[in-house]
Amino acid sequence: MKLVGFFNRDGGTFRTTDMQAYERRAEEVFGEAGHDFEALVFSGSEIVPAMQRAARRDDIDGIVAGGGDGTISAAASIAWKNGVALGVIPAGTMNLFARSLRVPLDIWSALEVLAFGEVDNVDIASANGRPFIHQFSAGLHARMVRYRNSYTYRSRLGKMRASTRAAFGVVLNPPEFEVDFEAGGVRERRRVSAVSVSNNPFGENALLYADSLTSGELGFYTAKPLKPLGVARLAIDLLRGKVRENADVMIMHPAEVHLHFPKLHSKANCVMDGELLPLERDVSLKLHPGELKVLVQQGLAAQVDEAERREPAS
């Protein structure tokens, strides 16, 4: 395959990595695997336009993106729109998409796995036509990200501290709003503190990422209006990976969700793959099954398919 690697030197692990050495190693590993591979290092502000230009070329089979969740989300969007494969080097704080793809979280080991891996097809979702690989959310999560973004931090540890501080702020001041939804043949208006729609249902893990990206379903979650104690209980259940056991949370697995916010505040926000964005009054969320081509570990796709076939019988 003809592949181009794009590494965000401002992203997470790469900030403390010898990028010239990493660039050389990436070209060496992919070359040994028989690929025509070029590695390029960019700043955070340069990397997305560079990936967009490359993906439009007719001689490229795929792009390999290294960086945080924001970089990977942008790369997935570009790969999906241009019909090329995506390889993920997890250099961020959470690395949620990489976890779902079972890519090693060590940036050096990930090179070996992707270079000698295979192409698989996984699901990707969209909100009003904008693709996302992890989650769209409004309410609690959006408020926490807004709080976190108001703090100053310059490192992964600093970001984690800011997130913890923001979480305590949301516990003490949870939002409450109305939403009309249509999903899985159900139409209803609810008063909630949170709405979340994920690309495939979340697994039972504390980080809230999908165990599988090939179910053909969205995860649709709403939380009833919560007081501080209720938010704290929800947070504990999230950390335990037991959100399904929380009586305040409604869960559905539709292929499409349509949301309407009847009393939308002019400064209301949503979060898409970690990015804080203005919330639109009407949001149409759809799953696009198997439309994203990704590089995964050799034989992994067959293992996942076999596990999913066995699951109903267990």
N, C-alpha and C positions, 0 to 999 in steps of 0.2 A: 504493500500500500504506500501511496505517497502521502505523507503526514507532515504537518507543521506544528511544532510545539510552541506554546505561548506561556511564558512564566512571569507572573506578577511579582516583581522584586519587593513590592511594598506589602505583600500579603503574608501575614502570620509567620509561619516557619521560615519562609524565604528571606525575611528581614535579617536573620542571623545565619544565613547560609552563604557559602562561597558560590555565587551564582555562575562564575566562569567555570568552576569545577563541575557544577551541576549540569550546566549546558553541555560540556564535553562528555560527561557520563551519559546523558540522555541520548546524544547522537551516537555514541558508541554502542549502547544497549540496543537501540532500535535498529541500528545498522547490522548488528549481529543477528537480529531476528529476521533480516531480509527486507526491511522497509527502507524506502527513500525518505529520510527524516532530516528536517532542519529545525534546530532549536533557537528560539529568539526570546530575549529578556526585555520586558517593558516595565514602565512605571504604571501605577494604578490608573492614571488618567489616559494613558496611551493604549492600553491593552485591548479594550473593546473595539475601537476603530480598526486596529490592526487585524483582529480576528474577523471582523466584518469584511474587510478587503480580501483577506485570504480565502474565506469561505465562498466568495463569489467566483473564484477562479475555477475554470473547468478542468484543471489538471490536478485538483486536490481531492483525495479520498476521505480525509478526516483532519480534525484538529485535536491536539492534546493540550488541555488547559490546566495550568497550575496556579492555585491561589486560594482565597477564601470562598465562602459560599456565594458572595456577590459575583465574583469572577466566574465561578462555575455556572451559576444561574444564567448569566449573560452568554456564556459559551454554549450552553444547552439551547438557548433560544436561537442563536445564530446557526448552530448545527441543524436544528429542526427545520428552520425556514429554508435552508439551503440544501437539505437532503444529504448532508455528509455525516460521517461518524464522529463521535466525541469520546476522547479519553480523558479521565479525571485524575489529576494529581492533587491529593488533599493537603493543602498547605495552610488551611484556615484554623479557626477556633473550634467550630462544631463539626464541619465536614459531613453534613447530614446526607447529602446525595451519595457521596463516596461510601458511607456506611451502608446505605441501601443497596449499592452495587457490589458490596463486599470487597472493595478495593483496599489494600493495606494502608493504614494511616501513616506509615513511615514513607516519606517522600522518595527515598532511594529504592525501597522494596517495590513501591508502586510502579516504578519504571520497568522493572523486570516483568511484573504481572501483565502490564498493558502491552509491552512489546511482543511478548510471546502468547498473548491472549487471542480472543476471537471477537467477532462482532455479534452483538445480540440486539434485539429490538425490545424497547421498554416503553411504558406509557409516559406521556407528558400532559399537563393540564393547561388551561388558559382561563383568564378572567377578562371578559370583554375583549377577547382576541389577544391579550398579552400573555405569553406563555410563562408558566412557572413549574418548577420541578419538585418543590417541597410543599409550600403552604401559602394560602391566602387567609388573612385573619383580620378581624375588627373587634374593638372592645378592649379587653384586658391586655392582650398581647401588644396591640398598637399603642396603648397608653404606656406600657412598660418600655417599649422601644423609644417612644418620644421622651420619656424621662431619662433613659440611658443616654440618648443623643445630646441631652442638655449638659451632660457632665464631660469633663475633659479627661482623656486617657490616651496613652501612646504605646501601649503594649497589650499583649494578649491577657496578661494578668490584670492590667488596668481595666480592660474591657470587662473581664469577669467581675471585678469589684464594682464597676459601674452598673452592671446588670443586676448584681445582688442588691445594691442600693435602690435601683429602680423598682425591683420586685417588692421590696418593703414599702415603697411609696404607693404602689398599686394596691397592695393589701389594705392599706389604711384609707385609700380613696378609690374604690372600684367604680367603674362606669356602669351606667344602666340606660338602655335605649330599646326602641321598638324595631322589629324587623319582620317583614312579610317574606315568606319563602315558599317556593314550589320545588319539591324534590320527591322523586319516587312515587309520583301520583298523589302526593299529599300537599295541600295548600293551607297555610296557617299563618296567623300573626302571633308573635311571641314578644314578650318583654324579656330582655336578656342582659347579661353582663359580657358575654363573649360569643362570637361566631367564628368558626374556623372551617376551612375546606382544604383538604390535603390531597396531593397527588398519590392516590392509593391510601387505604386506611393505615393509621399508625399502628405499629407493633407494640408489644408490651415492653417498652423500654423507657427510661427516664428522659431521653433526649427527644422523644416524639419524632421518630423517622419510620418510614415504611419498611417492613421486613421484605416485602415483595413489590416490585414495580410493574407487575404484569397481571394484576387482578382484573383490570378493566373497570375498576370502580373508584369513585372519589370517597374520601372520608368526610362526612358532614357532621359537625359537632356544634351544639349550642349549649351554653350554661345559663341557668336561671339567674334572675337578679340576685346578686350575692352581697352579703355584708362582710366586713373584714374577717370574721371567723370562717365564713364559708369559702372565701378566697384562700385562706390559709389551709383549709382542709383540701381544697382542690389542688393546691401547690404540692401538698404532701403526697396525694394520690398520683400526681404527675411524676414526682420523683421516684415513686415506687413502681411506676409503670402500670398503675391500676386505675387509670382514668375511667375505664369501663364500669368499675364498681361504684363510681360516685353517683349518688342519686340525683344530683343537680344537673347532670350532663345528659343530653339527648344525643344519640348516635344513629346515623343512617349511612347507607352505602349506595348512593345513586350514581348514575353516569353523568347527570347534569343537575345543577342547582341554580335557581334563579332567586336573587335577593332584591328586596326593595326596602329602602330606609325612609319611612314616611316623614320623619322629623329630623332630617339630616342637618347637623350643625355645619356652618360654612367652613370651619376649620377641622372637621372630622378627618381622621386618618385611617388607613388600613396598612397592613404589612404584607408584602409579597416577597417571599424568599429573603426575608430579613431587611428589605428596603422599605422605609416609611414613605408612603405615597398618599395623596389626597383620596378620600373615599368618595366614590360616585354614588348617586342616589340609587341607581339600578346597576346590578352586577350580574352578568351571566357567566357561570362557571361550567366548563365542559372538560371531559376527559378525551384524550386522543390516543386510543389504545395502540400500542406497538409502533408509534410513529417516530420515535427517537432512536437512532442507531447509536450504540455505545460499545466501547471496548471493555471487555470483562475477562476474568481469568479463564484460561482454557478449560473447557468442560463444565464451567459453572452453570451455564444456561440449562444443560441437560440435568444437572443435579437439582436445580430449582424446580424445573418442570416435574421431575419425579417426586419431589417433596410435596408439591401442590396437588399432584394426583392422589397421593396417599392420605392427605390431610382429612378429607371428609370421612374416611373409614376409621380414623383414629378416635 
